């Protein structure tokens, strides 16, 4: 075994890990990247980009099939070639991964170490038994993996996670999707639009991360007009039958149903990859799931020691934190963790952006800020809303589904956040996140320009609604 010394050891080369490495290097410190899997981020390989490629194909198919209300008719049947769909998904996915690999290849070979890292102490790592790494500080950026309940293990290769979908050579005939969160909604709807028979089952009633019950109800109604979705399903049995999976469940109308599917796609969440890296040999405080407790502003891991003044030289970033699995959050966290690891024991709170999450379904879903549930627990709020069913531009495009709700502080009129299911949510969400980060008030937001006719006029309607209520408060 050889011994290597470095200022900062970064475990993982995903978005957070690469960002941490660059931040440490920019701080003038030596840094070592340790990776035991393929290079390339979750986003590029199995997340953001390949899913959007599948969604783009689904949107093209949906548009071709639904032109009649505009007076646009397609003669004959729209033919979807599953092999061509998946060939483009894989090809473009590989292109995006290639950009990441080029970035990694540009990192000096001396700064990269292959193998699985495990803690021997707070700052000493064993890498697959061949290298001992002694560091001044460590950044945990080990990412996450899909959760697969043990009860479904008997389904064998008929059980998939989202990583598997993007390796398909062709589209299957039928898929049962478990979990109407971000991944389940995006992939479930896309597959349905591409001609795959889809049944999307939830258990808790949650939908796409929405916490506002009125927004959730409008989104659920819109989705159920297009494909089968039961956010609070009763499933009696899931059994492997040859090359298919037989599922017995209670349908939305209350009847008992038995159907067979080519695959079960499990989209019930992700688990941080922190369970096999030797955290038990460190001074880190772990929660009930084995995730290190940490300061959300500095990303420094909490220590069990009570007599130290410098704090633990371990930091954590990205999906490993078990918080928001979003690329921009991982990049920001990696930067903060890497800089603080480089400057340890002098650590500082990093600048965080306003919360923003988006689901690329149709209608799209956006959440800005903490969300309705968290805000309503913390303080009194005033709400304003718009229903897109009669919003001008949305109706012109026949995308007039969903609802936007905005939240404000009753005393100051300050904008606190929003939740939305509707057209152009990815763009409106950005405008609202910028307003939140700038700490704007509702009157200030109404002073901004609104062109006519655009979907953003619906946002103005919601802002006017809450402004009227603020005057009464």
N, C-alpha and C positions, 0 to 999 in steps of 0.2 A: 504494500500500500504506500502510495506517495502522499505527501502533505503539501497542500497549497494554502497560501495566506492571501487574504484580500480585505479591503475595507468593507465592502458591501457584497453579501451573497444574495442573489435573487433566485428564488425557487419558482420556476415556471416562465415560459416565454410567450404567453398570450398577450393580449392588449395591455393588461396591468403590469405584467412582468417587463415587457419591453419599455413601457413608459417609465417604470421605476429605474431600470438600468440607465436609460438616457439621462434621467434627472440626477442620478448619482454621479455619472460621468461629467455632466455639466457643472456639478458642484466641485469638480476637481479631484474626485476620489476614484480609486480603483474599484471596479465592479466585476462580478463573475455571474454569468447566467447559467443556471443548471436546469436541464430538461431531460426527461426520460421518455417523452413521446415525440410525435411528429411536430416539426416546427409549423407555425401557422396558427392564427387565432381561431377561437370558436366561431366568431362572427363570420369569418371568411370561409371556413371549412363546412360548418354544419348549422350556422345560425342565420344572421341577418341577410347575407347576400344570397345564398341558394334558396332560401324561403321566398325572397322577393322575386327571384327568377321564376319560381313556380307560380307565384301570385300573378306575375305579369302575363304568363301564358293563360292563366285562368281568366283574367280580365279580358284578354283578346277573345277567348271563346265565348264569354258571357255577352260581350258587345255584339258579336256576330249573331248570336242566337236571340237577341232581344232588341232588334231594330224596328220591329213592326209598329210599335206605338208612335215612332217618328215617321212612319210611312216608308221605311227602308226595309225591303224584304229580300231575304236570301233564298234563291231558288234551290230547292232540294235540302238535304240534311247537311248541317255543318259537321265536317269530319275532323275529329281530333286524333292525331297520330301520336299515341303515347310514347313511342320510341323516339320520335323527333322532339317531343316536349322534353323528355328526360335527357336526351343527348345535349340539347342546348343548356339545360340546367347544369349538367356536369361540366361541360366545356367552359362556360362562363365562370362557374365556381372555381375551376382549376386556374383560370386566368386571375381571379382575385387572390387566390392563395399564392399564386406566383409572385404577385407584388409584395406580399408579406415575406415570402422566402427571399426575395431579392434584398429586402431590408435586413433580414437576419444574416444573409451572406455577407453583407457589408460590415458586419461587426467583426472585429479581429478574432481570429481563431483562439488566441490566448484567453479571450474573455468568455469562451463558451465551454461548457463541460457536459458531456452526455452521461446520463444515469439518474437513478432515483435517489433523491436526497432524503435523509432521515436525521433528525436532531439527536446528537449525543449529549448536548448541553445547550444553553441558551445561544451560544455562538460557534459551536462546533458541529459540523455535519459529516455524516458518512455517506458517500456516494457509491452505491452498489458494491461496497467492499474494496473498491480499487483506489479511491481517493478520500483523504481526510481534508476537509475544508475548515480552516480556522479564520473566522471573520470578526470584524469589530461589531457588525450588526447584520441582521438578516431581514429580508422582505419575503413574506409568504404570498405568492401569487399563483397558487396551484389550480385555480379555476374550479369548475364544478362538473358534475355528470348527471344524466337523467336519473330520476328515481324510478325504480321498477319494483313494485310490491312483490314479495316472495310468493304470494298466493297465485301469481300468474306464471311462475317459472315453468309449469308443465306445458305451456303453449309452445315451447321450443322456438323454432325459427318463424313461427306464425306471430310471435310477439315482437314488435318493433318499437324503437324510440326514434325521435326526429333525425338523429344522425344517420339512421339506416335509409330513410326515405330518399336521400339525395344520391344513393348508390343504385337505385332502381334502374333497370334497363328499359322497362316499360311500365305503364300505369296498370295497377290491379283493377279487378272488376268491383271489389267492395272492400271497405275498411270500416271498422268500428273504432272510433276515437274516444279515448278516456281523458277527460280534463278539458273544460272550455276556458282555459287560461289563454295567454297570448299565443303560445305555440299551437295548442289544440284548435283555437279559432282560426288562426291564419291558415294552417295546413288543412284543416277539415273543410273550410269553405272553398279553398283553392281546388282540392280534389273533387269536391262536389260539382264545381263549375266545369271541371274537365271531364265530367261524365262518369265519375266513380260513385257508386252507391255508398253514401256515408251516413252513419248514425253517430252523433256526438253526445256522449253521456257525461254529465257532471254529477256531483254528489251533494255538495254544500249549498248549491244555488248561486254561487259566485260566477261572474261572467267577465272575462277579459280584464280583470283588475279593477272594475268599476266598483266604487263604494257608495255612490249616490243612488238610492233606490229608484228614483224617477228616471234617471238616465239609463239605469240597468233595464228597467221595464221597457223603455222605448227601443233599446238595442235588441233585447230578446225577441220582441215582436217582429222587428225587421229581419233578424236572422231566420226565425221560424217560418217566415213567408217563402224562404228560399231553400232551406234544407232542414233535415231533422236534427233538432237540438233540444235535449231535455237537461236543464241545468241542475235538476234535483231528481235524478233517475232512480228507479228501483230495479236493480238487476238481480235476478234469482240465481243464475248460474252462467259460468263461462267455461266451456269444455272443448278440448281439442277433438275434432272429428276428421281424421284423415289429414288432408291438406287444407282443411278449413277450421274455423272456430265457430262453434254453435253457442249463441247467447240467448238466454231466456230473460225477458224483461217486461215491465209494464209500460205500455205505450202511453202517449200523451192523452189519448181518449179513455184511458183506464183499462183497455183490453190487454189480455196476455198475448205476448208475441214470442215467436221463436224464429230466429234468422241465423243464417250462416254467412260468414265473412272470410275473405281471403287472408286478412290480417287484422290484428288488434294493434293500434298505435297508442302507446302509453305516453301521455303528455301531462303527467300529474305533478310536475315540478322537478327541480334540480337540487342536488346535494353537494355541498362544498367538499372538495378533495383535501380534507385535513385529517382523515381518519387513519392514515398509514404513513405519517411523516415523523413519528417519534415525539409528538408534543408532550407526552407523559414524562419525557426526560428534561423538560424545560421548566421555567418558573411561571409559565403562562397560566392564567386562570381560564378555565374552559366552561362553557355553558353546558346545558343538559344534552346538547347534540354534539359536543366535542369541539365546538367552534371557539377560538380564542376571544375572550372579551377584550374590547379595544375602545379607545377614544375615537369617536367618529370624526373629530376635527383634525387630529394629528395622525390617526391610524396606528398609534402606538399600542401594542398589546399590553393588557393589564398584568401586573406581576403579583405573585403570591408573597413576595418579600415585603416586610413592613419597616425595615430599617434602612433601605436604600434611598438615596436622594436623586439619583440620576435617571431612574426609570428603566424599564426593560429594553434592551437593544433589539427587540423584535417588532416588526411592523407587518401589517396585512392589508391587501388591496384586491379589488376586483371581486369576482364571483366567490372567492374563498371567504369573504366576509358574511355570506349568507344574507345579503341585503339586496340591492337592486342589480339584477343581471343585465346591465345595459353597457354598450361599448363606451359611450362618452363618460359614464360614471367610472368605469374601469380605468380609462385613460387618465382621468383626473386623480383618482385614488392612487394610481401607480406613481404619478408625478409627485404627489404629496408624500407618499410613503418613501419613495426613493430619495427625495431631498432630505427628509427628516432622518432617514437611516444614514445618509452621508454626513449629516451634521450632528448626529447623536454624540453627546447627551443633550445638545441644544436643539429642542424640537419646537415647532411652531404650528399653529392651526393653519390649515390650507384654505384657500378661497374655494368655496363650493358654489356651483351654479344652482339656479332655481330648479326644482324638481320638474322633470318632463318625461312622460312615457307615452308611447304611441303603439297602437295595434293596427296593422295594415290589413284590416278586414274591410268589408263593405256592408254597412257603414263603418268608417274608420272610428277608432276610439282614441281619445286623448285624455290624459290627466295632468294637470298643472298644479304644482304645490303638493301639500300633504294629502289632499283629497277630502271629500265631504265628511267621511266618518271621523278622521283624525281631527279636523278642524272643529266639528260640532262638539267633540268631547273636550276640546281645549278652551273654547270661548263661545260667546254669542256671535252668530253670523247672520248676515242678511243675504238672501239669495235672489238672483234674477235669472230669467230663463227665456229661451226661444225654442219653439217647436218647428222643426224644419219642414213639416208637411206642407205648409203654405208659404215658405220662404221663396221669394221670386226666382233667383237664379237657380236654386236647387230644384225647383219645380220645372223650370225650362229644361234642365238636363235629366229629368226624371230620377234624380238622386235625393228626393225630398223625404228622407226618413231620418228619424233620430231626434235628439234633444241636446241642447247646451245649457248648462247651469253654471253661473258665476257666483262667487262668494266674496263678501266684503265685510269689513269691520264696521259695526254700527256707529261707533263714536267718531272715527277719523275718515271713514269712507275709503280706507285703503283696500286695494284689491288683494285678496288672500289666496286665490286659486280658482280652479274650474275643473269640471268633468264634462265630457262631451262624447256623444256617439252621433256621427253625422258626416256629411260630405266635407271634404277638404280639412278634416281634423288635423292632419299632419302639419298643415300650414297655419291654421288658426291657433293650434297648440303652441307653435313657435312664437307667434305674436304675443300670446298671453304669458308665456314664460319670460319673454323679454320685459314685459310690463311688470311682472312680479319681481324680477331681479332688480329692476329700476325703482321698486317700491312706489309705483304709481297709485294714484287714487282713481276712483271711478270717474269723477269729473275730468281729470287729466286725460284719461283714456278716451273719453267722448270728444275731446278736443282734437284727437288725431284724425287724419283724413280717411274717409270711406268712399270709395269709388262706386259708381252705379253702372250696371247691375252686377254685383259680385256676391259670393256666398258670405263674405265678411260682413255684409249688411245684417246678417242674422246675428252676428256678434254684437253689433250696435244695438239691435233690438233688446238683447239680453242685458246689455249695459244700461240702457235707458230704463228697463224694468227695475233693476236694482237701484238705480239713481232715484227713481220715484219713491221707492220704499225707504231709502235713506232720509229723504226729506221728511217723511212721516215719523221716523224713529226718534 
